[in-house]
């Protein structure tokens, strides 16, 4: 299971496909599985990355209060960490 260490704790993500990246972000109280219906078809043309926000799904909360700034920082750290990784096959 892929996780990224961020300021908000460990963040789970699921990758599929290859090509230009498309990051899929769920709504509050949901998780990466919200995109199961579309991630497969998108992965035929793109590198899809479905994320569990901190405190949701398989991601940790990290002991900090969640606000928009923390989510933005966690997402930026996740994306930066994935920048050099190859697409899944």
N, C-alpha and C positions, 0 to 999 in steps of 0.2 A: 504494500500500500504506500503510495507516495505522499509524503508530508514535506512541508517547508517550514523551517523555523523562522518565526517572525516576532516582532515586538509584541504582538498580541497572543503569542503562544504558537503551538504547532498547528498549521493549517493543512487540511487534507485537500487534495485535488485529484481529478481523474483526467488523464489525457487519452485522446484517440486521434488517429489520422496523422497527416503530415501536410506541410504547406504553410501558408500564412496563418498565424494564430488567431483564434477567436476565443475570447474569454467569456464564459457563461456564469452570470452572477444571479443567485436566487434571491427571493424576497425573504423577509423576516419570518422566522419559525419554520423554514423549509431547509432543504439541503441540495446537494449536487444532483440527486436523483430526479429533481424537477425537470431535468433536461434529457432524460433517457430517451424520449420519443424523437427528439431532434438531433441529439449528439451524434448518433450513428449516421444519418444522412449528411450532416455537416462534415463529418470526418472523411467522407469520400472525396472532399475537395480541400479541406482545411485541417489544421492542427487545432482541435478543440480542447479546451481546458475548462472543466466544470469545477468550481470551487465551493467548498463548505466554508462559509464565513466563520470567524471565531465564535465559539460557543454554540455552533450549529453542527448537525450531522456528526462527523467523526473528528471535527476540529476541537482543540482545547480552547478554553477562555483565557487562560494565562493570568487570572487574578486581577485583571484591570476592568474598569468600567468601559463598556463598549459605547463609542460615539463615532460619528462620521469620520473624524480625523484619524482615530485608531484604525478603522476599516480601510481608509485610504492608504495609510502607511503600510498596513499588513499586505494589501494588494500590491503595492509598489515593490515591497520586499519579495513577495512571491514571484512576480513577473521578472524582477532583476535576477533572482535565483534560477529561473527557467531560461533566461536569455541564451545561455550558452549550451543548454542541454539539447540533445538531438530529439527529434519527434519520435513518438513511439511507433512501432512498426506493426 
